[in-house]
Amino acid sequence: MENQHDDNCSLFTPSIITVTVSAVLIAITRVFYILCQSGKPLYPSKSPKPLSTLIVLGSGGHTAEMINVLNVLLLKDRFCPRFYVAAGTDNMSLQKAHLLEENVFNLNGGKGGSTQFLQIYRSREVGQSYITSIGTTFLALVHALWLMIRIRPQVVLCNGPGTCVPLCVIAFLFKVVGVRWSSVFYVESIARVRKLSLSGLLLYKLRIADQFFVQWPQLQRKYPRAHYVGCLM
């Protein structure tokens, strides 16, 4: 009986190794495919369809810069429905987004796309200890996953707030597992003249952002995969 048990174990071991190696190879191949496809148009046809868009807002100058970008993008009714996301303690950013949508509604003669305004937990508040931030970071990741499953955006537009990182990582993982192909567009803040912000550096180095834009030429020279677009303010 003992010899028979050993024989069964010896049969199962190669099978488990084969399945594991195959799964790893498939995952690596899928990631390389996604990296090769990053940055290509979602719909290359002449009559593109509207794209569900997640817009990540941030406190301070992040929202002001994003509003300037949206003032141009929203002239065309391409990005709808739109989902605005800000940190749970950042009510000012959502107020500015509400005002922007009202202006777009008036400019379009009373026509406007569907919009929603959402809030997400912060991973860490200013002054919060690193020990307690472990729990809040986990909560923020779970909440971000729930939001992304609910929205499943085709476009993620962000410009630096820390709340964008888990959302962008989840968007990338969605592409890996085939849930949704979400293109991430990252615009680095104009305040970043010589080096990228931590959020930007993570998304750039990990190749999570499909398109990465900077507002200073020296940044583009330092990070060659970035696109220099000039001052957006």
Rosetta blueprint (number, residue, H / E / L):
1 M L
2 E H
3 N H
4 Q H
5 H H
6 D H
7 D H
8 N H
9 C H
10 S H
11 L H
12 F H
13 T H
14 P H
15 S H
16 I H
17 I H
18 T H
19 V H
20 T H
21 V H
22 S H
23 A H
24 V H
25 L H
26 I H
27 A H
28 I H
29 T H
30 R H
31 V H
32 F H
33 Y H
34 I H
35 L H
36 C H
37 Q H
38 S L
39 G L
40 K L
41 P L
42 L L
43 Y L
44 P L
45 S L
46 K L
47 S L
48 P L
49 K L
50 P L
51 L L
52 S L
53 T E
54 L E
55 I E
56 V E
57 L L
58 G L
59 S L
60 G L
61 G H
62 H H
63 T H
64 A H
65 E H
66 M H
67 I H
68 N H
69 V H
70 L H
71 N H
72 V H
73 L H
74 L L
75 L L
76 K L
77 D L
78 R L
79 F L
80 C L
81 P L
82 R E
83 F E
84 Y E
85 V E
86 A E
87 A E
88 G L
89 T L
90 D L
91 N H
92 M H
93 S H
94 L H
95 Q H
96 K H
97 A H
98 H H
99 L H
100 L H
101 E H
102 E H
103 N H
104 V H
105 F H
106 N H
107 L H
108 N L
109 G L
110 G L
111 K L
112 G L
113 G L
114 S L
115 T E
116 Q E
117 F E
118 L E
119 Q E
120 I E
121 Y L
122 R L
123 S L
124 R L
125 E L
126 V L
127 G L
128 Q L
129 S L
130 Y H
131 I H
132 T H
133 S H
134 I H
135 G H
136 T H
137 T H
138 F H
139 L H
140 A H
141 L H
142 V H
143 H H
144 A H
145 L H
146 W H
147 L H
148 M H
149 I H
150 R H
151 I H
152 R L
153 P L
154 Q L
155 V E
156 V E
157 L E
158 C E
159 N L
160 G L
161 P L
162 G L
163 T L
164 C H
165 V H
166 P H
167 L H
168 C H
169 V H
170 I H
171 A H
172 F H
173 L H
174 F H
175 K H
176 V H
177 V H
178 G L
179 V L
180 R L
181 W L
182 S L
183 S E
184 V E
185 F E
186 Y E
187 V E
188 E L
189 S L
190 I L
191 A L
192 R L
193 V L
194 R L
195 K L
196 L L
197 S L
198 L H
199 S H
200 G H
201 L H
202 L H
203 L H
204 Y H
205 K H
206 L L
207 R L
208 I L
209 A L
210 D L
211 Q E
212 F E
213 F E
214 V E
215 Q L
216 W L
217 P H
218 Q H
219 L H
220 Q H
221 R H
222 K H
223 Y L
224 P L
225 R L
226 A L
227 H E
228 Y E
229 V L
230 G L
231 C L
232 L L
233 M L
